[in-house]
Amino acid sequence: MRSRAIGLNLGDVLECELSVIGLLEKCKQYTNGGFKVFLFQNGVSETKVEEFIKRNNKNLINNNVEISNKINERVFFLITKNGSLNENYRYKVEGNITRGLNEYIKMMQHIINRERKGK
């Protein structure tokens, strides 16, 4: 498993693109170098994918984003609107992506605090 990787459906991301990109920047702050985002293409046309990449190329690179057709990629935290996107995750939030990313941030804050107390 990639440490602290997030899995999202690209189609869901396209619905609220700007807020998701901003929240990914925030999520990255809570990981210590192990941050990766998988955007599962899952039925999104190549044209839409290419347009998304053109609009967000710098942010995609900065946030270590990989757009993939492999929906079975192992992720730490899966966020999906409609059931399971894949079954290969440690934690999962169903529903709104922005709520899911905020839940990821809360979890990472909790993990960081727990690790600090353990030292």
KOLRO-103521 format. One record per atom (N, C-alpha, C): residue number from 1; residue in three letters; atom name; y, z, x. Coordinates in Angstrom, 2 decimals. Layout:
BEGIN
{r NUM 'ALA' 'CA' {Y Z X}},
...
This chain:
BEGIN
{r 1 'MET' 'N' {-1.19 0.00 0.85}},
{r 1 'MET' 'CA' {0.00 0.00 0.00}},
{r 1 'MET' 'C' {1.24 0.00 0.88}},
{r 2 'ARG' 'N' {2.21 -0.76 0.47}},
{r 2 'ARG' 'CA' {3.49 -0.74 1.16}},
{r 2 'ARG' 'C' {4.23 0.53 0.72}},
{r 3 'SER' 'N' {4.69 1.28 1.67}},
{r 3 'SER' 'CA' {5.35 2.53 1.38}},
{r 3 'SER' 'C' {6.57 2.32 0.50}},
{r 4 'ARG' 'N' {6.59 2.97 -0.62}},
{r 4 'ARG' 'CA' {7.74 3.00 -1.54}},
{r 4 'ARG' 'C' {8.11 1.65 -2.15}},
{r 5 'ALA' 'N' {7.19 0.69 -2.19}},
{r 5 'ALA' 'CA' {7.47 -0.63 -2.74}},
{r 5 'ALA' 'C' {7.61 -0.55 -4.26}},
{r 6 'ILE' 'N' {8.54 -1.35 -4.78}},
{r 6 'ILE' 'CA' {8.78 -1.46 -6.21}},
{r 6 'ILE' 'C' {8.30 -2.83 -6.67}},
{r 7 'GLY' 'N' {7.64 -2.88 -7.82}},
{r 7 'GLY' 'CA' {7.22 -4.14 -8.42}},
{r 7 'GLY' 'C' {7.95 -4.36 -9.73}},
{r 8 'LEU' 'N' {8.54 -5.55 -9.89}},
{r 8 'LEU' 'CA' {9.29 -5.91 -11.10}},
{r 8 'LEU' 'C' {8.91 -7.32 -11.53}},
{r 9 'ASN' 'N' {9.00 -7.57 -12.82}},
{r 9 'ASN' 'CA' {8.83 -8.91 -13.35}},
{r 9 'ASN' 'C' {10.15 -9.64 -13.20}},
{r 10 'LEU' 'N' {10.15 -10.76 -12.51}},
{r 10 'LEU' 'CA' {11.39 -11.52 -12.28}},
{r 10 'LEU' 'C' {12.05 -11.91 -13.60}},
{r 11 'GLY' 'N' {11.28 -12.26 -14.59}},
{r 11 'GLY' 'CA' {11.84 -12.60 -15.89}},
{r 11 'GLY' 'C' {12.66 -11.47 -16.49}},
{r 12 'ASP' 'N' {12.19 -10.24 -16.32}},
{r 12 'ASP' 'CA' {12.93 -9.06 -16.80}},
{r 12 'ASP' 'C' {14.20 -8.86 -15.98}},
{r 13 'VAL' 'N' {14.11 -9.09 -14.69}},
{r 13 'VAL' 'CA' {15.27 -8.93 -13.80}},
{r 13 'VAL' 'C' {16.39 -9.90 -14.20}},
{r 14 'LEU' 'N' {16.02 -11.12 -14.54}},
{r 14 'LEU' 'CA' {17.01 -12.14 -14.89}},
{r 14 'LEU' 'C' {17.85 -11.74 -16.10}},
{r 15 'GLU' 'N' {17.30 -10.89 -16.96}},
{r 15 'GLU' 'CA' {18.02 -10.44 -18.16}},
{r 15 'GLU' 'C' {19.18 -9.50 -17.84}},
{r 16 'CYS' 'N' {19.09 -8.78 -16.73}},
{r 16 'CYS' 'CA' {20.15 -7.82 -16.36}},
{r 16 'CYS' 'C' {20.34 -7.84 -14.85}},
{r 17 'GLU' 'N' {20.49 -9.03 -14.33}},
{r 17 'GLU' 'CA' {20.49 -9.31 -12.90}},
{r 17 'GLU' 'C' {21.47 -8.48 -12.08}},
{r 18 'LEU' 'N' {22.73 -8.43 -12.48}},
{r 18 'LEU' 'CA' {23.74 -7.75 -11.67}},
{r 18 'LEU' 'C' {23.47 -6.25 -11.55}},
{r 19 'SER' 'N' {23.11 -5.62 -12.66}},
{r 19 'SER' 'CA' {22.87 -4.18 -12.58}},
{r 19 'SER' 'C' {21.61 -3.88 -11.77}},
{r 20 'VAL' 'N' {20.60 -4.74 -11.85}},
{r 20 'VAL' 'CA' {19.38 -4.53 -11.08}},
{r 20 'VAL' 'C' {19.65 -4.66 -9.58}},
{r 21 'ILE' 'N' {20.39 -5.69 -9.19}},
{r 21 'ILE' 'CA' {20.70 -5.89 -7.77}},
{r 21 'ILE' 'C' {21.46 -4.67 -7.23}},
{r 22 'GLY' 'N' {22.42 -4.16 -7.98}},
{r 22 'GLY' 'CA' {23.17 -2.98 -7.56}},
{r 22 'GLY' 'C' {22.28 -1.75 -7.45}},
{r 23 'LEU' 'N' {21.37 -1.57 -8.39}},
{r 23 'LEU' 'CA' {20.48 -0.41 -8.34}},
{r 23 'LEU' 'C' {19.47 -0.51 -7.20}},
{r 24 'LEU' 'N' {19.07 -1.72 -6.85}},
{r 24 'LEU' 'CA' {18.14 -1.87 -5.72}},
{r 24 'LEU' 'C' {18.80 -1.40 -4.42}},
{r 25 'GLU' 'N' {20.10 -1.69 -4.29}},
{r 25 'GLU' 'CA' {20.84 -1.19 -3.11}},
{r 25 'GLU' 'C' {20.78 0.34 -3.06}},
{r 26 'LYS' 'N' {20.95 0.95 -4.21}},
{r 26 'LYS' 'CA' {20.92 2.41 -4.29}},
{r 26 'LYS' 'C' {19.51 2.95 -4.01}},
{r 27 'CYS' 'N' {18.50 2.28 -4.55}},
{r 27 'CYS' 'CA' {17.12 2.70 -4.31}},
{r 27 'CYS' 'C' {16.78 2.68 -2.83}},
{r 28 'LYS' 'N' {17.24 1.67 -2.15}},
{r 28 'LYS' 'CA' {16.94 1.51 -0.73}},
{r 28 'LYS' 'C' {17.45 2.69 0.09}},
{r 29 'GLN' 'N' {18.55 3.31 -0.34}},
{r 29 'GLN' 'CA' {19.12 4.44 0.38}},
{r 29 'GLN' 'C' {18.17 5.63 0.43}},
{r 30 'TYR' 'N' {17.26 5.72 -0.53}},
{r 30 'TYR' 'CA' {16.37 6.88 -0.62}},
{r 30 'TYR' 'C' {15.03 6.67 0.08}},
{r 31 'THR' 'N' {14.88 5.54 0.73}},
{r 31 'THR' 'CA' {13.65 5.32 1.48}},
{r 31 'THR' 'C' {13.99 5.29 2.96}},
{r 32 'ASN' 'N' {13.07 5.69 3.74}},
{r 32 'ASN' 'CA' {13.31 5.76 5.17}},
{r 32 'ASN' 'C' {12.64 4.58 5.87}},
{r 33 'GLY' 'N' {13.15 3.38 5.60}},
{r 33 'GLY' 'CA' {12.63 2.19 6.26}},
{r 33 'GLY' 'C' {11.43 1.55 5.60}},
{r 34 'GLY' 'N' {10.84 2.17 4.59}},
{r 34 'GLY' 'CA' {9.64 1.60 3.96}},
{r 34 'GLY' 'C' {9.92 0.94 2.64}},
{r 35 'PHE' 'N' {11.11 0.38 2.46}},
{r 35 'PHE' 'CA' {11.49 -0.17 1.16}},
{r 35 'PHE' 'C' {11.15 -1.66 1.08}},
{r 36 'LYS' 'N' {10.50 -2.03 -0.01}},
{r 36 'LYS' 'CA' {10.16 -3.43 -0.28}},
{r 36 'LYS' 'C' {10.18 -3.62 -1.79}},
{r 37 'VAL' 'N' {10.62 -4.78 -2.23}},
{r 37 'VAL' 'CA' {10.65 -5.10 -3.66}},
{r 37 'VAL' 'C' {9.84 -6.37 -3.88}},
{r 38 'PHE' 'N' {8.90 -6.31 -4.80}},
{r 38 'PHE' 'CA' {8.16 -7.49 -5.20}},
{r 38 'PHE' 'C' {8.65 -7.92 -6.57}},
{r 39 'LEU' 'N' {9.15 -9.13 -6.66}},
{r 39 'LEU' 'CA' {9.52 -9.72 -7.94}},
{r 39 'LEU' 'C' {8.41 -10.70 -8.30}},
{r 40 'PHE' 'N' {7.66 -10.37 -9.33}},
{r 40 'PHE' 'CA' {6.53 -11.19 -9.73}},
{r 40 'PHE' 'C' {7.04 -12.33 -10.60}},
{r 41 'GLN' 'N' {6.79 -13.55 -10.16}},
{r 41 'GLN' 'CA' {7.31 -14.75 -10.81}},
{r 41 'GLN' 'C' {6.81 -14.87 -12.25}},
{r 42 'ASN' 'N' {5.55 -14.65 -12.47}},
{r 42 'ASN' 'CA' {4.96 -14.49 -13.79}},
{r 42 'ASN' 'C' {5.56 -15.38 -14.89}},
{r 43 'GLY' 'N' {5.46 -16.70 -14.72}},
{r 43 'GLY' 'CA' {5.90 -17.61 -15.76}},
{r 43 'GLY' 'C' {7.34 -18.09 -15.66}},
{r 44 'VAL' 'N' {8.11 -17.61 -14.70}},
{r 44 'VAL' 'CA' {9.49 -18.05 -14.52}},
{r 44 'VAL' 'C' {9.45 -19.40 -13.80}},
{r 45 'SER' 'N' {10.20 -20.37 -14.31}},
{r 45 'SER' 'CA' {10.17 -21.72 -13.74}},
{r 45 'SER' 'C' {10.71 -21.73 -12.31}},
{r 46 'GLU' 'N' {10.26 -22.70 -11.54}},
{r 46 'GLU' 'CA' {10.72 -22.86 -10.16}},
{r 46 'GLU' 'C' {12.24 -23.05 -10.11}},
{r 47 'THR' 'N' {12.78 -23.77 -11.08}},
{r 47 'THR' 'CA' {14.23 -24.01 -11.13}},
{r 47 'THR' 'C' {14.98 -22.69 -11.27}},
{r 48 'LYS' 'N' {14.53 -21.83 -12.17}},
{r 48 'LYS' 'CA' {15.18 -20.52 -12.36}},
{r 48 'LYS' 'C' {15.05 -19.65 -11.12}},
{r 49 'VAL' 'N' {13.89 -19.73 -10.47}},
{r 49 'VAL' 'CA' {13.68 -18.96 -9.24}},
{r 49 'VAL' 'C' {14.65 -19.43 -8.17}},
{r 50 'GLU' 'N' {14.76 -20.73 -7.99}},
{r 50 'GLU' 'CA' {15.67 -21.29 -6.97}},
{r 50 'GLU' 'C' {17.12 -20.92 -7.26}},
{r 51 'GLU' 'N' {17.54 -20.97 -8.52}},
{r 51 'GLU' 'CA' {18.91 -20.59 -8.89}},
{r 51 'GLU' 'C' {19.15 -19.11 -8.61}},
{r 52 'PHE' 'N' {18.18 -18.28 -8.92}},
{r 52 'PHE' 'CA' {18.27 -16.84 -8.66}},
{r 52 'PHE' 'C' {18.43 -16.57 -7.16}},
{r 53 'ILE' 'N' {17.64 -17.26 -6.36}},
{r 53 'ILE' 'CA' {17.71 -17.08 -4.91}},
{r 53 'ILE' 'C' {19.07 -17.51 -4.38}},
{r 54 'LYS' 'N' {19.59 -18.63 -4.85}},
{r 54 'LYS' 'CA' {20.91 -19.09 -4.41}},
{r 54 'LYS' 'C' {22.00 -18.07 -4.74}},
{r 55 'ARG' 'N' {21.94 -17.50 -5.93}},
{r 55 'ARG' 'CA' {22.96 -16.53 -6.34}},
{r 55 'ARG' 'C' {22.87 -15.23 -5.57}},
{r 56 'ASN' 'N' {21.66 -14.85 -5.15}},
{r 56 'ASN' 'CA' {21.45 -13.50 -4.61}},
{r 56 'ASN' 'C' {20.84 -13.47 -3.23}},
{r 57 'ASN' 'N' {20.89 -14.55 -2.49}},
{r 57 'ASN' 'CA' {20.19 -14.65 -1.21}},
{r 57 'ASN' 'C' {20.47 -13.47 -0.27}},
{r 58 'LYS' 'N' {21.73 -13.13 -0.07}},
{r 58 'LYS' 'CA' {22.08 -12.04 0.84}},
{r 58 'LYS' 'C' {21.49 -10.70 0.37}},
{r 59 'ASN' 'N' {21.61 -10.41 -0.93}},
{r 59 'ASN' 'CA' {21.08 -9.16 -1.46}},
{r 59 'ASN' 'C' {19.55 -9.12 -1.40}},
{r 60 'LEU' 'N' {18.92 -10.26 -1.58}},
{r 60 'LEU' 'CA' {17.46 -10.32 -1.51}},
{r 60 'LEU' 'C' {16.98 -10.01 -0.10}},
{r 61 'ILE' 'N' {17.68 -10.55 0.88}},
{r 61 'ILE' 'CA' {17.33 -10.28 2.28}},
{r 61 'ILE' 'C' {17.59 -8.81 2.63}},
{r 62 'ASN' 'N' {18.76 -8.30 2.25}},
{r 62 'ASN' 'CA' {19.12 -6.91 2.56}},
{r 62 'ASN' 'C' {18.18 -5.89 1.93}},
{r 63 'ASN' 'N' {17.62 -6.23 0.78}},
{r 63 'ASN' 'CA' {16.75 -5.29 0.07}},
{r 63 'ASN' 'C' {15.26 -5.58 0.27}},
{r 64 'ASN' 'N' {14.96 -6.49 1.21}},
{r 64 'ASN' 'CA' {13.57 -6.79 1.54}},
{r 64 'ASN' 'C' {12.78 -7.21 0.29}},
{r 65 'VAL' 'N' {13.31 -8.21 -0.41}},
{r 65 'VAL' 'CA' {12.72 -8.69 -1.65}},
{r 65 'VAL' 'C' {11.81 -9.88 -1.37}},
{r 66 'GLU' 'N' {10.64 -9.84 -1.99}},
{r 66 'GLU' 'CA' {9.70 -10.95 -1.91}},
{r 66 'GLU' 'C' {9.40 -11.41 -3.33}},
{r 67 'ILE' 'N' {9.58 -12.70 -3.60}},
{r 67 'ILE' 'CA' {9.23 -13.27 -4.89}},
{r 67 'ILE' 'C' {7.82 -13.82 -4.75}},
{r 68 'SER' 'N' {6.94 -13.40 -5.65}},
{r 68 'SER' 'CA' {5.52 -13.68 -5.46}},
{r 68 'SER' 'C' {4.85 -14.09 -6.77}},
{r 69 'ASN' 'N' {3.87 -14.95 -6.66}},
{r 69 'ASN' 'CA' {2.99 -15.27 -7.79}},
{r 69 'ASN' 'C' {1.79 -14.33 -7.83}},
{r 70 'LYS' 'N' {1.59 -13.57 -6.76}},
{r 70 'LYS' 'CA' {0.44 -12.67 -6.66}},
{r 70 'LYS' 'C' {0.75 -11.37 -7.40}},
{r 71 'ILE' 'N' {0.40 -11.33 -8.69}},
{r 71 'ILE' 'CA' {0.75 -10.15 -9.48}},
{r 71 'ILE' 'C' {-0.14 -8.94 -9.18}},
{r 72 'ASN' 'N' {-1.16 -9.11 -8.35}},
{r 72 'ASN' 'CA' {-2.02 -7.98 -8.00}},
{r 72 'ASN' 'C' {-1.57 -7.26 -6.73}},
{r 73 'GLU' 'N' {-0.38 -7.58 -6.23}},
{r 73 'GLU' 'CA' {0.16 -6.93 -5.02}},
{r 73 'GLU' 'C' {0.29 -5.42 -5.26}},
{r 74 'ARG' 'N' {-0.19 -4.63 -4.32}},
{r 74 'ARG' 'CA' {-0.13 -3.16 -4.45}},
{r 74 'ARG' 'C' {1.30 -2.68 -4.31}},
{r 75 'VAL' 'N' {1.77 -1.88 -5.29}},
{r 75 'VAL' 'CA' {3.11 -1.33 -5.24}},
{r 75 'VAL' 'C' {3.05 0.18 -5.49}},
{r 76 'PHE' 'N' {4.04 0.86 -4.98}},
{r 76 'PHE' 'CA' {4.18 2.30 -5.18}},
{r 76 'PHE' 'C' {4.67 2.59 -6.60}},
{r 77 'PHE' 'N' {5.62 1.78 -7.06}},
{r 77 'PHE' 'CA' {6.30 2.05 -8.33}},
{r 77 'PHE' 'C' {6.45 0.75 -9.10}},
{r 78 'LEU' 'N' {5.79 0.64 -10.24}},
{r 78 'LEU' 'CA' {5.84 -0.55 -11.07}},
{r 78 'LEU' 'C' {6.74 -0.30 -12.27}},
{r 79 'ILE' 'N' {7.63 -1.25 -12.54}},
{r 79 'ILE' 'CA' {8.50 -1.17 -13.72}},
{r 79 'ILE' 'C' {8.24 -2.42 -14.54}},
{r 80 'THR' 'N' {7.84 -2.23 -15.78}},
{r 80 'THR' 'CA' {7.51 -3.35 -16.65}},
{r 80 'THR' 'C' {7.95 -3.08 -18.07}},
{r 81 'LYS' 'N' {8.36 -4.12 -18.76}},
{r 81 'LYS' 'CA' {8.83 -3.97 -20.14}},
{r 81 'LYS' 'C' {7.67 -3.96 -21.13}},
{r 82 'ASN' 'N' {6.68 -4.79 -20.89}},
{r 82 'ASN' 'CA' {5.60 -4.98 -21.88}},
{r 82 'ASN' 'C' {4.24 -4.74 -21.26}},
{r 83 'GLY' 'N' {3.79 -3.51 -21.26}},
{r 83 'GLY' 'CA' {2.47 -3.21 -20.73}},
{r 83 'GLY' 'C' {2.39 -3.40 -19.23}},
{r 84 'SER' 'N' {1.17 -3.54 -18.74}},
{r 84 'SER' 'CA' {0.96 -3.64 -17.29}},
{r 84 'SER' 'C' {1.15 -5.06 -16.81}},
{r 85 'LEU' 'N' {1.95 -5.19 -15.80}},
{r 85 'LEU' 'CA' {2.12 -6.46 -15.11}},
{r 85 'LEU' 'C' {0.94 -6.64 -14.15}},
{r 86 'ASN' 'N' {0.56 -5.54 -13.54}},
{r 86 'ASN' 'CA' {-0.66 -5.50 -12.73}},
{r 86 'ASN' 'C' {-1.21 -4.09 -12.81}},
{r 87 'GLU' 'N' {-2.39 -3.89 -12.29}},
{r 87 'GLU' 'CA' {-3.03 -2.57 -12.35}},
{r 87 'GLU' 'C' {-3.07 -1.91 -10.98}},
{r 88 'ASN' 'N' {-2.29 -2.40 -10.05}},
{r 88 'ASN' 'CA' {-2.38 -1.96 -8.67}},
{r 88 'ASN' 'C' {-1.10 -1.21 -8.27}},
{r 89 'TYR' 'N' {-0.90 -0.03 -8.82}},
{r 89 'TYR' 'CA' {0.31 0.75 -8.60}},
{r 89 'TYR' 'C' {-0.02 2.23 -8.54}},
{r 90 'ARG' 'N' {0.92 3.00 -8.02}},
{r 90 'ARG' 'CA' {0.74 4.46 -8.00}},
{r 90 'ARG' 'C' {1.46 5.10 -9.19}},
{r 91 'TYR' 'N' {2.70 4.67 -9.43}},
{r 91 'TYR' 'CA' {3.48 5.18 -10.56}},
{r 91 'TYR' 'C' {3.98 4.00 -11.37}},
{r 92 'LYS' 'N' {4.16 4.23 -12.67}},
{r 92 'LYS' 'CA' {4.59 3.14 -13.54}},
{r 92 'LYS' 'C' {5.56 3.66 -14.60}},
{r 93 'VAL' 'N' {6.60 2.86 -14.85}},
{r 93 'VAL' 'CA' {7.53 3.14 -15.94}},
{r 93 'VAL' 'C' {7.55 1.90 -16.83}},
{r 94 'GLU' 'N' {7.38 2.10 -18.13}},
{r 94 'GLU' 'CA' {7.47 0.99 -19.07}},
{r 94 'GLU' 'C' {8.81 1.05 -19.78}},
{r 95 'GLY' 'N' {9.40 -0.12 -19.99}},
{r 95 'GLY' 'CA' {10.66 -0.17 -20.73}},
{r 95 'GLY' 'C' {11.76 -0.82 -19.91}},
{r 96 'ASN' 'N' {12.95 -0.37 -20.14}},
{r 96 'ASN' 'CA' {14.16 -0.92 -19.53}},
{r 96 'ASN' 'C' {14.13 -0.81 -18.01}},
{r 97 'ILE' 'N' {14.45 -1.91 -17.33}},
{r 97 'ILE' 'CA' {14.40 -1.92 -15.86}},
{r 97 'ILE' 'C' {15.42 -0.97 -15.25}},
{r 98 'THR' 'N' {16.63 -0.94 -15.78}},
{r 98 'THR' 'CA' {17.63 -0.05 -15.19}},
{r 98 'THR' 'C' {17.21 1.41 -15.34}},
{r 99 'ARG' 'N' {16.61 1.76 -16.46}},
{r 99 'ARG' 'CA' {16.09 3.12 -16.63}},
{r 99 'ARG' 'C' {14.97 3.38 -15.63}},
{r 100 'GLY' 'N' {14.10 2.38 -15.44}},
{r 100 'GLY' 'CA' {13.00 2.52 -14.48}},
{r 100 'GLY' 'C' {13.49 2.70 -13.06}},
{r 101 'LEU' 'N' {14.52 1.94 -12.66}},
{r 101 'LEU' 'CA' {15.07 2.10 -11.31}},
{r 101 'LEU' 'C' {15.73 3.45 -11.13}},
{r 102 'ASN' 'N' {16.38 3.94 -12.18}},
{r 102 'ASN' 'CA' {16.95 5.29 -12.11}},
{r 102 'ASN' 'C' {15.85 6.35 -12.01}},
{r 103 'GLU' 'N' {14.72 6.13 -12.66}},
{r 103 'GLU' 'CA' {13.58 7.04 -12.53}},
{r 103 'GLU' 'C' {13.02 7.01 -11.11}},
{r 104 'TYR' 'N' {13.00 5.84 -10.50}},
{r 104 'TYR' 'CA' {12.56 5.70 -9.11}},
{r 104 'TYR' 'C' {13.48 6.53 -8.21}},
{r 105 'ILE' 'N' {14.78 6.44 -8.42}},
{r 105 'ILE' 'CA' {15.74 7.20 -7.62}},
{r 105 'ILE' 'C' {15.50 8.69 -7.78}},
{r 106 'LYS' 'N' {15.29 9.15 -9.01}},
{r 106 'LYS' 'CA' {15.01 10.58 -9.25}},
{r 106 'LYS' 'C' {13.74 11.00 -8.52}},
{r 107 'MET' 'N' {12.71 10.16 -8.60}},
{r 107 'MET' 'CA' {11.45 10.50 -7.93}},
{r 107 'MET' 'C' {11.65 10.58 -6.42}},
{r 108 'MET' 'N' {12.39 9.62 -5.87}},
{r 108 'MET' 'CA' {12.61 9.62 -4.42}},
{r 108 'MET' 'C' {13.43 10.84 -4.00}},
{r 109 'GLN' 'N' {14.40 11.23 -4.80}},
{r 109 'GLN' 'CA' {15.17 12.45 -4.49}},
{r 109 'GLN' 'C' {14.25 13.65 -4.47}},
{r 110 'HIS' 'N' {13.33 13.72 -5.43}},
{r 110 'HIS' 'CA' {12.38 14.83 -5.50}},
{r 110 'HIS' 'C' {11.46 14.82 -4.26}},
{r 111 'ILE' 'N' {10.97 13.65 -3.88}},
{r 111 'ILE' 'CA' {10.09 13.54 -2.72}},
{r 111 'ILE' 'C' {10.82 13.97 -1.45}},
{r 112 'ILE' 'N' {12.07 13.52 -1.30}},
{r 112 'ILE' 'CA' {12.86 13.88 -0.12}},
{r 112 'ILE' 'C' {13.07 15.39 -0.06}},
{r 113 'ASN' 'N' {13.42 15.99 -1.20}},
{r 113 'ASN' 'CA' {13.64 17.44 -1.23}},
{r 113 'ASN' 'C' {12.35 18.20 -0.91}},
{r 114 'ARG' 'N' {11.23 17.73 -1.44}},
{r 114 'ARG' 'CA' {9.94 18.38 -1.17}},
{r 114 'ARG' 'C' {9.57 18.26 0.30}},
{r 115 'GLU' 'N' {9.83 17.09 0.90}},
{r 115 'GLU' 'CA' {9.52 16.91 2.31}},
{r 115 'GLU' 'C' {10.40 17.77 3.20}},
{r 116 'ARG' 'N' {11.66 17.94 2.82}},
{r 116 'ARG' 'CA' {12.57 18.80 3.60}},
{r 116 'ARG' 'C' {12.13 20.26 3.56}},
{r 117 'LYS' 'N' {11.68 20.70 2.41}},
{r 117 'LYS' 'CA' {11.23 22.09 2.29}},
{r 117 'LYS' 'C' {9.96 22.33 3.08}},
{r 118 'GLY' 'N' {9.14 21.28 3.23}},
{r 118 'GLY' 'CA' {7.88 21.40 3.96}},
{r 118 'GLY' 'C' {8.06 21.48 5.45}},
{r 119 'LYS' 'N' {9.24 21.13 5.96}},
{r 119 'LYS' 'CA' {9.47 21.13 7.42}},
{r 119 'LYS' 'C' {9.90 22.47 7.91}},
